[in-house]
Amino acid sequence: MHLFYTPDISGDTYTLSEEESQHCTRVLRLGAGDAVHLTDGRGGLYEARIADAHAKRCTVRITNVQREVGRRSGYLHVALAPTKNIERYEWFLEKATEIGVDEITPLLCERSERKVVKAERLEKVITAAVKQSLKAYHPTLHPMQSFAAFAAQPFDGVKCIAHCMASQKIPLQNAVQPCGRTLTLIGPEGDFSPTEVALARQNGFVEVSLGNSRLRTETAGVVACCVAATCSP
């Protein structure tokens, strides 16, 4: 099954971008009449056949459409501080997409060592993971936001903050509600500051634990996705 990400798809035919056309015709060596699949990233999965195998503007004809393919019962937003080594953050994006996540927000925290990210590059990582894992839903990547601004925003669901400081915490799996909406904050390599944790409390965040091990930032993000996936029927 060859899957292409086509967020602007409409009608009975679609022309792949030049990059996707080259991948389709030159890398995969597909030709006229061959079957392909497209996704709009919003749950739509389109079966199609190649009508014109042009290397720069490959055109396909839609033969069948399915909606809400692979829709998850729960909703997860992970706000995670970018790691100093950006490849670790990209690994998180890839694995989170494969496991299942709806929204991702890079957080700029007091102890952040990385203060800038290249959104275009991160989007490509997510899109590649969508295609590789045959997902019909494409996670939304938000622009980087400061911790204070993000924590103050409303969220219709359970809000959690995972940190390493000693305090009264509950396991994340006890906070996640099956079929509900969850927002989980995960800090940078140096963890959230006491000020940030206090601010999160003031804004209604529940302090949670991800287990007994001290996890890397990107690992903590993956664990949060796994917990949410396990708690959702």
C-alpha positions in Angstrom: 0.0 0.0 0.0 1.5 3.3 -1.1 0.1 6.3 0.8 0.4 10.0 -0.1 -0.5 13.0 2.0 -2.8 15.2 0.1 -4.4 17.8 2.5 -6.1 19.8 -0.2 -7.7 16.9 -2.1 -11.1 17.4 -3.6 -13.1 16.1 -6.6 -12.6 12.9 -8.6 -9.1 13.5 -9.7 -6.0 14.9 -8.0 -2.5 15.9 -9.1 0.3 15.1 -6.8 2.9 17.7 -6.0 6.2 17.6 -8.0 8.0 16.0 -5.1 5.3 13.4 -4.6 5.1 12.8 -8.3 8.8 12.1 -8.6 8.6 9.8 -5.6 5.6 8.0 -7.1 7.0 7.5 -10.6 10.8 7.4 -10.2 11.3 6.0 -6.7 8.3 3.6 -6.5 8.3 3.2 -10.3 4.5 3.2 -10.4 2.7 3.7 -13.7 -0.7 4.3 -15.3 -3.3 2.0 -13.8 -1.4 1.2 -10.6 -3.3 1.6 -7.3 -2.3 4.2 -4.7 -3.9 5.6 -1.6 -4.2 9.2 -0.5 -5.1 10.8 2.8 -6.3 14.3 3.7 -5.0 14.0 7.2 -8.5 14.4 8.6 -9.5 10.8 8.6 -10.2 10.6 4.9 -8.6 7.6 3.0 -8.9 7.7 -0.7 -8.3 4.7 -3.0 -7.1 5.8 -6.5 -5.5 4.7 -9.7 -2.8 6.5 -11.6 -4.3 8.2 -14.7 -1.1 10.0 -15.9 2.3 8.9 -14.5 4.0 12.3 -15.2 7.2 12.7 -13.2 6.3 16.3 -12.2 2.5 16.2 -12.1 1.3 12.7 -11.6 -2.6 12.6 -11.9 -4.7 10.0 -10.1 -8.4 9.2 -10.3 -10.3 8.6 -7.1 -12.1 5.2 -7.0 -13.3 5.0 -3.4 -13.4 7.2 -0.3 -13.5 6.1 3.4 -14.1 8.6 6.3 -12.8 8.6 9.9 -10.4 5.8 9.2 -8.5 4.8 12.3 -10.2 7.4 14.5 -9.2 7.2 18.1 -11.7 7.4 20.9 -9.6 9.8 23.0 -7.9 13.1 22.2 -4.3 13.9 23.1 -2.4 17.1 23.0 1.3 16.9 24.1 3.2 20.1 24.7 6.8 19.2 24.9 9.9 21.4 25.2 12.3 20.8 22.2 15.5 19.0 23.1 19.0 20.4 22.7 19.7 17.7 20.1 16.9 18.3 17.6 17.1 14.8 16.3 15.7 13.5 19.6 12.7 15.8 19.2 12.2 14.6 15.7 12.3 11.0 17.0 9.6 12.0 19.4 7.4 13.4 16.6 7.9 10.3 14.6 7.0 7.9 17.4 4.1 10.0 18.7 2.6 10.1 15.2 2.9 6.3 14.9 1.4 5.7 18.3 -1.3 8.4 18.0 -1.5 12.0 19.0 -3.7 14.9 17.8 -1.8 18.1 18.6 1.8 18.9 19.5 3.1 22.2 20.8 6.8 22.9 21.3 7.2 24.7 24.7 9.7 27.4 25.5 10.6 27.0 29.1 12.8 28.7 31.6 15.4 26.0 31.4 15.1 25.3 27.6 18.4 24.9 25.9 16.8 25.0 22.5 14.8 28.2 21.9 14.1 27.9 18.1 12.7 25.2 15.9 12.3 24.9 12.2 8.6 24.2 11.8 8.9 23.2 8.1 11.4 20.5 9.0 9.3 19.2 11.9 6.2 19.1 9.7 8.0 16.9 7.2 9.0 14.5 9.9 5.4 14.2 11.0 4.1 13.8 7.4 6.7 11.1 6.7 5.6 9.2 9.9 1.9 9.5 8.8 2.7 7.9 5.5 5.0 5.3 6.9 2.5 4.2 9.5 -0.5 4.4 7.1 -2.4 6.9 9.2 -5.4 8.8 7.9 -5.0 11.5 10.6 -2.2 14.0 10.5 -1.3 15.6 13.9 -1.4 19.4 14.2 1.9 21.0 14.9 1.5 24.4 16.6 4.1 27.2 16.7 6.4 27.3 19.7 4.9 29.1 22.7 6.2 30.3 26.0 5.2 28.1 29.0 3.4 31.0 30.7 1.3 31.8 27.7 0.5 28.2 26.9 -0.4 27.3 30.5 -2.9 30.1 30.7 -4.9 29.0 27.6 -8.2 27.2 28.2 -8.4 23.5 27.4 -11.6 21.4 27.5 -10.3 18.3 29.2 -7.9 17.0 31.8 -4.7 19.1 32.0 -1.5 17.3 33.3 2.0 18.3 34.0 4.8 15.7 34.3 7.9 16.8 36.3 10.7 15.3 38.4 10.3 17.3 41.6 9.1 15.7 44.8 5.4 16.4 45.2 2.1 14.7 45.5 1.5 13.1 42.0 -0.8 10.6 40.5 0.0 8.2 37.8 -0.8 9.6 34.4 -3.0 6.6 33.6 -5.2 7.5 36.6 -5.7 11.1 35.2 -6.5 10.1 31.6 -10.2 9.6 31.0 -11.2 7.0 28.5 -12.7 8.7 25.4 -11.8 12.0 27.0 -9.5 14.9 26.1 -6.0 15.1 27.7 -3.3 17.8 27.6 0.1 16.7 28.9 3.0 19.1 29.5 6.6 17.8 29.4 9.6 20.0 30.2 13.2 20.3 28.8 16.3 18.3 29.9 16.6 20.4 33.0 12.9 19.9 33.9 10.3 22.6 34.6 11.2 25.2 37.1 9.4 25.5 40.5 7.8 28.7 39.2 6.4 26.9 36.2 5.1 24.0 38.2 3.4 26.5 40.6 1.9 28.4 37.6 0.6 25.1 36.2 -1.1 24.3 39.5 -2.7 27.8 39.5 -4.1 27.1 36.0 -5.7 23.8 37.0 -3.0 21.3 35.9 -2.8 18.0 37.7 0.7 16.8 38.6 1.4 13.4 37.2 4.0 10.7 37.3 5.2 8.7 34.3 6.8 5.9 36.4 9.7 5.4 38.7 12.5 5.9 36.1 13.9 9.3 35.2 13.1 9.6 31.6 14.6 11.7 28.8 12.3 14.5 27.5 11.5 12.7 24.2 11.0 9.4 26.0 8.6 11.0 28.4 6.6 12.3 25.4 6.4 8.8 23.9 5.3 7.3 27.3 2.5 9.9 27.5 1.3 8.9 24.1 1.4 5.2 25.0 -0.5 5.8 28.3 -3.2 7.7 26.4 -3.5 5.0 23.8 -3.7 2.3 26.4 -6.4 4.2 28.4 -8.6 4.7 25.3 -10.8 1.7 24.4 
